[in-house]
């Protein structure tokens, strides 16, 4: 059964933004969240749970990216979350 045309994204640019946000942006958010957890928790414990939680979180973020109506908005949210999660790890890494 084919998809209903009213639910599909009409613009090819929005579709490209959603696809790249799903794959690249979702992966960035996932990895930066785990780096944030590594700054405050035991690294070996977080690394062991990463084997499973990365795939689950990445899949959820991919679904959320495709459910959004605007590709630019989801890219902004994913970049903002990645920066927010990565900043404490970076500050601890530099010693500030």
TORVO-280130 format. One line per field, with one value per residue: residue in three letters; chain; x, y, z of N, C-alpha, C in turn. Coordinates in pm, 1 decimal, m for minus. Layout:
% residues N
aa <- ALA,...;
ch <- A,...;
n_c1 <- X,...;
n_c2 <- Y,...;
n_c3 <- Z,...;
ca_c1 <- X,...;
ca_c2 <- Y,...;
ca_c3 <- Z,...;
c_c1 <- X,...;
c_c2 <- Y,...;
c_c3 <- Z,...;
END
This chain:
% residues 96
aa <- UNK,UNK,UNK,UNK,UNK,UNK,UNK,UNK,UNK,UNK,UNK,UNK,UNK,UNK,UNK,UNK,UNK,UNK,UNK,UNK,UNK,UNK,UNK,UNK,UNK,UNK,UNK,UNK,UNK,UNK,UNK,UNK,UNK,UNK,UNK,UNK,UNK,UNK,UNK,UNK,UNK,UNK,UNK,UNK,UNK,UNK,UNK,UNK,UNK,UNK,UNK,UNK,UNK,UNK,UNK,UNK,UNK,UNK,UNK,UNK,UNK,UNK,UNK,UNK,UNK,UNK,UNK,UNK,UNK,UNK,UNK,UNK,UNK,UNK,UNK,UNK,UNK,UNK,UNK,UNK,UNK,UNK,UNK,UNK,UNK,UNK,UNK,UNK,UNK,UNK,UNK,UNK,UNK,UNK,UNK,UNK;
ch <- A,A,A,A,A,A,A,A,A,A,A,A,A,A,A,A,A,A,A,A,A,A,A,A,A,A,A,A,A,A,A,A,A,A,A,A,A,A,A,A,A,A,A,A,A,A,A,A,A,A,A,A,A,A,A,A,A,A,A,A,A,A,A,A,A,A,A,A,A,A,A,A,A,A,A,A,A,A,A,A,A,A,A,A,A,A,A,A,A,A,A,A,A,A,A,A;
n_c1 <- 84.2,76.7,229.7,53.0,31.9,9.1,140.9,406.9,730.7,758.1,963.9,1284.9,1514.1,1446.5,1400.7,1658.5,1791.3,1662.4,1739.7,2021.7,2036.5,1923.1,2104.6,2378.0,2355.0,2208.3,2391.9,2599.2,2480.1,2431.1,2691.3,2813.7,2656.5,2728.6,2997.0,2967.8,2857.3,3079.6,3249.4,3154.4,3095.7,3217.7,3454.2,3494.3,3260.7,3063.5,3156.3,3116.9,2836.2,2779.3,2793.2,2544.1,2355.0,2410.0,2315.8,2042.2,1967.2,2051.4,1882.8,1633.3,1670.5,1698.3,1441.2,1297.6,1403.0,1300.7,1031.9,998.3,891.5,1045.4,1359.9,1575.1,1524.1,1547.4,1815.5,1930.2,1849.8,1979.6,2250.4,2277.9,2226.1,2439.5,2661.0,2607.9,2624.4,2886.6,3050.3,3115.2,3284.6,3490.9,3586.2,3682.1,3877.7,4062.6,4136.3,4033.1;
n_c2 <- m116.0,211.9,514.8,790.3,1089.6,1338.9,1319.1,1303.7,1458.5,1744.9,1905.4,1852.0,1940.1,1967.2,1700.8,1597.4,1735.3,1623.7,1355.2,1370.2,1487.5,1286.0,1067.8,1173.2,1388.7,1263.9,1068.4,1232.6,1356.4,1131.4,1028.1,1248.0,1269.1,1034.3,1088.7,1297.7,1156.6,1002.3,1186.9,1227.7,980.5,641.8,552.2,300.4,162.6,315.5,285.2,13.9,m5.7,149.9,m4.6,m108.7,93.9,300.6,229.0,208.0,468.8,618.5,518.6,605.5,882.7,907.1,839.4,1049.5,1262.1,1214.1,1242.6,1510.7,1833.0,2026.5,2041.7,2212.6,2299.1,2064.7,2006.5,2227.6,2178.3,1933.0,2003.8,2196.6,2041.1,1860.2,2029.7,2126.3,1887.8,1812.2,2013.4,2010.8,1785.6,1870.2,2092.8,1968.2,1812.1,1998.7,2111.9,2336.6;
n_c3 <- 0.0,m98.7,31.8,178.6,6.5,131.5,371.3,317.1,276.7,84.0,m20.0,m156.6,m30.1,241.0,295.1,257.5,463.5,686.2,664.5,688.1,940.0,1090.7,1065.1,1096.8,1285.2,1491.2,1568.4,1660.8,1885.5,2042.5,2093.0,2218.3,2447.0,2579.6,2623.2,2803.0,3017.0,3076.5,3190.6,3446.2,3557.8,3614.8,3373.1,3254.1,3313.8,3183.9,2925.1,2881.9,2892.9,2677.2,2451.7,2405.3,2459.3,2282.1,2027.6,2074.2,2160.6,1938.4,1740.9,1838.6,1822.3,1546.7,1459.6,1575.7,1428.3,1172.7,1224.1,1266.2,1143.5,1023.7,883.8,937.3,1195.1,1347.8,1303.6,1432.3,1697.1,1745.2,1707.6,1909.8,2142.2,2121.0,2153.1,2410.4,2561.2,2507.3,2600.8,2893.7,2898.3,2731.5,2874.3,3105.3,2992.6,2898.3,3135.1,3254.3;
ca_c1 <- 0.0,163.1,212.9,m33.9,117.3,3.8,230.0,544.9,796.2,754.1,1090.2,1398.2,1613.0,1401.1,1423.5,1803.3,1823.8,1613.7,1822.1,2153.2,2018.9,1896.3,2225.5,2495.4,2318.8,2173.2,2515.8,2672.0,2413.3,2452.1,2829.0,2843.3,2591.3,2809.6,3116.9,2925.5,2846.6,3215.1,3317.1,3105.2,3085.0,3331.7,3465.9,3479.5,3118.9,2992.0,3200.4,3051.0,2694.5,2771.6,2777.0,2401.7,2274.3,2434.6,2225.7,1904.1,1949.1,2066.8,1759.5,1527.1,1696.8,1668.2,1295.7,1254.3,1439.9,1207.2,899.2,992.5,839.8,1144.5,1495.0,1663.4,1495.8,1603.1,1960.8,1962.6,1833.8,2084.8,2379.7,2276.1,2242.2,2575.4,2750.3,2578.3,2674.9,3030.3,3122.1,3180.7,3396.2,3599.3,3643.1,3759.3,3991.6,4160.1,4179.1,3980.3;
ca_c2 <- 0.0,330.2,617.3,902.9,1200.1,1454.9,1297.2,1301.8,1588.4,1787.2,1965.2,1759.8,1993.1,1928.6,1556.6,1579.5,1781.7,1526.0,1234.5,1396.5,1509.0,1156.7,986.0,1241.5,1461.8,1167.6,1006.8,1333.1,1371.5,1007.7,1017.1,1355.1,1233.5,934.0,1157.2,1369.1,1057.7,958.7,1286.3,1223.9,843.0,556.8,540.1,162.4,126.5,383.5,225.8,m117.4,13.7,215.9,m104.4,m130.7,214.9,386.6,191.0,238.1,613.4,665.0,481.9,695.6,1015.0,900.2,843.7,1186.3,1350.2,1194.4,1288.5,1656.4,1895.6,2116.5,1987.6,2310.8,2301.5,1945.0,2023.6,2322.1,2110.3,1832.3,2071.6,2256.7,1935.0,1807.4,2127.5,2127.5,1765.1,1799.2,2121.7,1969.7,1694.7,1951.4,2173.0,1879.8,1766.1,2106.6,2145.0,2468.0;
ca_c3 <- 0.0,m106.1,135.1,147.0,m38.2,220.4,484.7,269.9,264.5,m55.5,m59.9,m148.3,65.3,374.2,306.3,275.7,598.1,783.1,655.1,746.9,1083.7,1152.2,1072.6,1151.1,1406.4,1595.1,1616.6,1739.1,2014.6,2117.2,2140.4,2312.9,2572.8,2647.4,2672.2,2922.8,3124.1,3111.7,3274.2,3583.1,3605.4,3584.5,3227.9,3208.6,3323.6,3074.9,2799.6,2867.6,2861.2,2546.9,2345.4,2380.4,2466.4,2166.2,1918.4,2111.8,2159.1,1800.9,1671.2,1884.7,1765.1,1404.0,1444.5,1606.0,1317.2,1061.9,1263.5,1270.7,1021.6,967.3,893.8,999.9,1338.6,1410.2,1302.6,1539.5,1826.0,1760.2,1726.7,2042.8,2241.3,2111.1,2214.6,2553.4,2621.3,2487.0,2668.3,3019.0,2867.2,2677.5,2982.5,3191.5,2914.8,2893.0,3271.0,3296.3;
c_c1 <- 89.8,130.0,120.5,54.4,116.9,96.2,377.7,599.5,805.2,889.9,1203.8,1505.3,1574.6,1423.3,1571.5,1846.2,1778.8,1698.9,1958.1,2143.2,1995.9,2026.1,2340.1,2463.2,2281.5,2295.9,2596.1,2610.5,2439.1,2592.4,2863.1,2775.2,2673.7,2943.4,3085.3,2914.7,2984.5,3288.6,3275.9,3096.1,3211.5,3336.9,3443.7,3333.2,3038.8,3029.4,3135.1,2903.0,2675.0,2746.0,2631.0,2323.1,2295.0,2335.5,2081.1,1877.4,1958.5,1940.7,1644.7,1546.3,1673.1,1517.9,1244.0,1288.3,1343.8,1065.6,886.8,943.7,943.5,1284.0,1592.4,1646.2,1558.4,1755.6,2004.1,1952.9,1946.7,2222.5,2387.6,2294.5,2383.5,2675.5,2731.6,2635.1,2826.8,3111.1,3184.3,3298.0,3516.3,3666.0,3726.7,3885.3,4101.5,4206.9,4129.7,3881.3;
c_c2 <- 123.7,431.7,728.1,1024.5,1319.3,1440.0,1298.9,1444.3,1625.7,1837.1,1863.1,1807.7,1958.3,1779.9,1527.2,1623.4,1682.7,1399.7,1257.0,1422.1,1376.8,1077.0,1056.9,1311.7,1369.9,1100.0,1105.1,1350.4,1248.7,1000.6,1128.1,1330.6,1130.2,992.4,1237.4,1273.3,1009.9,1059.9,1275.0,1083.2,765.8,528.2,397.5,117.2,188.8,320.7,89.8,m102.1,83.1,116.6,m125.8,0.0,307.6,354.7,226.7,388.3,669.3,634.6,574.1,834.9,1017.8,909.0,984.4,1283.1,1335.5,1238.0,1440.7,1711.8,1981.8,2058.9,2082.5,2312.1,2180.6,1949.4,2120.5,2258.2,2010.9,1895.8,2136.5,2154.0,1877.2,1900.9,2131.3,2004.5,1755.5,1901.2,2080.4,1874.8,1773.2,2035.8,2088.2,1830.9,1873.0,2150.6,2278.9,2450.4;
c_c3 <- 0.0,3.4,85.4,118.0,57.6,340.7,445.2,259.6,116.8,m103.7,m50.5,m49.6,208.5,398.2,329.7,415.5,704.6,782.9,718.1,896.3,1154.6,1169.5,1145.0,1282.7,1521.2,1653.8,1701.6,1877.3,2101.7,2174.9,2240.2,2447.4,2649.3,2695.3,2797.9,3040.9,3169.3,3198.8,3420.3,3641.7,3569.6,3434.3,3179.5,3214.5,3210.9,2941.7,2775.5,2833.8,2726.4,2434.8,2308.9,2372.8,2347.2,2054.9,1950.1,2103.7,2018.3,1720.5,1710.8,1825.2,1614.7,1379.6,1471.8,1493.7,1200.9,1096.2,1263.8,1137.4,951.2,991.0,960.7,1151.2,1408.5,1408.6,1412.7,1677.1,1847.4,1779.0,1864.6,2153.1,2239.6,2177.2,2365.4,2623.5,2613.0,2566.8,2802.4,2996.4,2815.3,2785.1,3077.3,3122.0,2910.0,3029.9,3320.0,3409.1;
END
